[in-house]
Every structure is written in C-alpha cells, then in structure tokens.
Amino acid sequence: MTTEQWQARKWVTMSELERVPPGVDPNVPSSARVYDYLLGGKDNVAVDRAVAERLLAVAPDARAVARANRRFQIEAVRHVARQGVRQFIDLGTGIPTAPSIHQTVREVSPACRVVYVDHDPMVRLHAQVLLADQPGVAGIQGDLRRPADILADPHVTGLIDFDQPVCVLMVGVLHFVMDAEDPPGIVAAFRKPMAPGSHLVLSHAMAESSPEAIAQLRLATAGSPAQGAFRSHGEVLRLFDGFELIGPGLVPVQDWRLTNDDHLPPLDDTPRLRLDAGVGRVPVQ
Ligand SMILES: C[S@@+](CC[C@H](N)C(=O)[O-])C[C@H]1O[C@@H](n2cnc3c(N)ncnc32)[C@H](O)[C@@H]1O
C-alpha cells in the first residue's frame, strides 16, 4: 500500500474507528450492516450505506423487501413452534431486530431453545451483550459453509437434540455462498441429522430480480463478503431436496403467508429486488 493510499485509508477510517468493534473493517461492506441500514438500524458505517444507497437507487423497494423478509421469518418460526418444535438454529442471524426469533418462539413456548450463528464480528458483539444470562439461547460466531464445525459446536450440541425435530433457518444468507462453495451440499449437511417433523426456513435473492439491481450490487460489493449470487427459482427449489414445502411453496417473500393477520402494506409493483421464501418440512412417515 502506498503512503497516499494509507493516508486515504486512515482518513476514511478514523472517524468511524470509534464506532466499530475490534475485528470490524469499516472499509469493507458487510451484508449484516447493509441489511441493518435497509431495515433502518444504526449499526452500519459509510461503506455499507453506500452499497445500500446504490441498490436503493435502482431498486427503491429493497427496504420493503427487507421488512417483508423479517415478517416472513417471524411468521414462519411462530408456525413451526406451534407445530411443537422447540429447538431452532438461525444460520446468518444478522444484527438484532425486534421481535427476535427467540422472543417470538418463546411466546409460543418458554421451553424453546435457540442457537444464533453468524460469521460477522459485529453480530457476535451484539449476541454477547443481548444474550448474556439468557438460559437456552446462545450466539456463536460460525461459518455456515462449515456445517460440521457448527454441528459439533458445544453450544449446538448442548442445546440441540437432533433426535427431536429442529428448525434450521437460512434466511437471506445462502446467496452469500458462491456456487463453488456448494450451497446444496451445505443444506444437505444440515438436513442429514434432522428428525422427521424438522423444518427448514429459507429465503434467497433471485436471478429474476431486475438486471439493474443485480448489476449495481455486483459493482458495489465485488470482492467483499457482501457479494451475492442471485439464483433462479429452479435452483432455489432444489435446495429443498428432502423436504416437503408447506404453505404457499417457494414464492416472493412478501407473498409468503399462512394467515391473513399481520399485513404489511402491499408492494406496488413486481419488486426490482426479488427474494423468494419457503418453508420445508422433513416428512413424518
Ligand atoms: C442479509 S443478512 C440476513 C439476516 C437475517 N437472517 C434476516 O434475514 O433477517 C445476512 C447475514 O448472513 C451472515 N452471513 C453471510 N455469510 C455467512 C456465512 N458464510 N456464515 C455465517 N453467516 C453468514 C451475514 O453476516 C449477515 O448477518
């Protein structure tokens, strides 16, 4: 790095170093912080806001889609808990928003146990603060591209009994896993130990999004961990191999609903950023 580059880097980071925890590089966008900005949160820095604004310039509905994605997972886990499932693993948790997964499922049954997993240090920091002294809830820093490590983690083995149904969430996260990293193999590794009656709650950025939105995100995130892979409906459907889809199937996230309660204002047009969502269930013989 030249002196000029270093000075420019220092200039960019100095004002923000006070706000970011150790291990967070404020020069590299993070998907957790870009999403936080879209949801109206405060845990983001200039480089994240720049990515989000580039997206919003071509896909103004991205905020509404992010909110619909939160609503989807809350409705989905509430339903799964009502089916009697008491254990949840949330892969790619993100920065906390209200209501959280554990608050939602514990309203159904206080016996619910939840493990949050994310590879982002900012998310880990929040988890440490928020989840301290909460028996039955844990947050770990882990990478879903290494399923064996997650499944062997003492927090997971301590809280989750795979002989009983479990709900695994992969919401808005698998599009950060590149094809070469084998997303279907990752889902299959979590599917393998799941007992009948277990569920997969998943949403994914779609190749059917507008080409401008895809191009802007590619440009703004190239080479960073926030870079995404947009996949077709057929490709995402194949991630549900070994599950039966419940409810409306794999549909745009704002259209996934089991009831007519809980309405968000409808999105006007076909969203330019399209996220599809689905819930799969391991068949009970
Ligand atoms: C767009 S946010 C989605 C957050 C939350 N699941 C939701 O939908 O509200 C994506 C999250 O996935 C996390 N993530 C991305 N790649 C990951 C990986 N390989 N392992 C674990 N977490 C990952 C990011 O750090 C970020 O917090």
The ligand as an SDF file (V2000), in Angstrom:
LIG
                    3D

 27 29  0  0  0  0  0  0  0  0999 V2000
  -28.9060  -10.1790    4.8520 C   0  0  0  0  0  0  0  0  0  0  0  0
  -28.4240  -10.6630    6.4690 S   0  0  0  0  0  0  0  0  0  0  0  0
  -29.8290  -11.6550    6.9370 C   0  0  0  0  0  0  0  0  0  0  0  0
  -30.0620  -11.6420    8.4350 C   0  0  0  0  0  0  0  0  0  0  0  0
  -31.2460  -12.4680    8.9120 C   0  0  0  0  0  0  0  0  0  0  0  0
  -31.0850  -13.8760    8.6070 N   0  0  0  0  0  0  0  0  0  0  0  0
  -32.5290  -11.9720    8.3270 C   0  0  0  0  0  0  0  0  0  0  0  0
  -32.9000  -12.4570    7.2430 O   0  0  0  0  0  0  0  0  0  0  0  0
  -33.1810  -11.1020    8.9080 O   0  0  0  0  0  0  0  0  0  0  0  0
  -27.2320  -11.9590    6.1130 C   0  0  0  0  0  0  0  0  0  0  0  0
  -26.4740  -12.4240    7.3190 C   0  0  0  0  0  0  0  0  0  0  0  0
  -25.7770  -13.6170    6.9910 O   0  0  0  0  0  0  0  0  0  0  0  0
  -24.4830  -13.5580    7.5490 C   0  0  0  0  0  0  0  0  0  0  0  0
  -23.6080  -14.4480    6.7640 N   0  0  0  0  0  0  0  0  0  0  0  0
  -23.2220  -14.3050    5.4750 C   0  0  0  0  0  0  0  0  0  0  0  0
  -22.4360  -15.3270    5.1080 N   0  0  0  0  0  0  0  0  0  0  0  0
  -22.3280  -16.1460    6.1890 C   0  0  0  0  0  0  0  0  0  0  0  0
  -21.6370  -17.3600    6.4390 C   0  0  0  0  0  0  0  0  0  0  0  0
  -20.8820  -17.9350    5.4950 N   0  0  0  0  0  0  0  0  0  0  0  0
  -21.7450  -17.9270    7.6630 N   0  0  0  0  0  0  0  0  0  0  0  0
  -22.4850  -17.3320    8.6430 C   0  0  0  0  0  0  0  0  0  0  0  0
  -23.1370  -16.1700    8.4730 N   0  0  0  0  0  0  0  0  0  0  0  0
  -23.0730  -15.5840    7.2570 C   0  0  0  0  0  0  0  0  0  0  0  0
  -24.1010  -12.1120    7.4660 C   0  0  0  0  0  0  0  0  0  0  0  0
  -23.0670  -11.7740    8.3710 O   0  0  0  0  0  0  0  0  0  0  0  0
  -25.4170  -11.4380    7.8050 C   0  0  0  0  0  0  0  0  0  0  0  0
  -25.5480  -11.2200    9.1750 O   0  0  0  0  0  0  0  0  0  0  0  0
  1  2  1  0
  2  3  1  0
  2 10  1  0
  3  4  1  0
  4  5  1  0
  5  6  1  0
  5  7  1  0
  7  8  2  0
  7  9  1  0
 10 11  1  0
 11 12  1  0
 11 26  1  0
 12 13  1  0
 13 14  1  0
 13 24  1  0
 14 15  1  0
 14 23  1  0
 15 16  2  0
 16 17  1  0
 17 18  1  0
 17 23  2  0
 18 19  1  0
 18 20  2  0
 20 21  1  0
 21 22  2  0
 22 23  1  0
 24 25  1  0
 24 26  1  0
 26 27  1  0
M  CHG  2   2   1   9  -1
M  END
$$$$
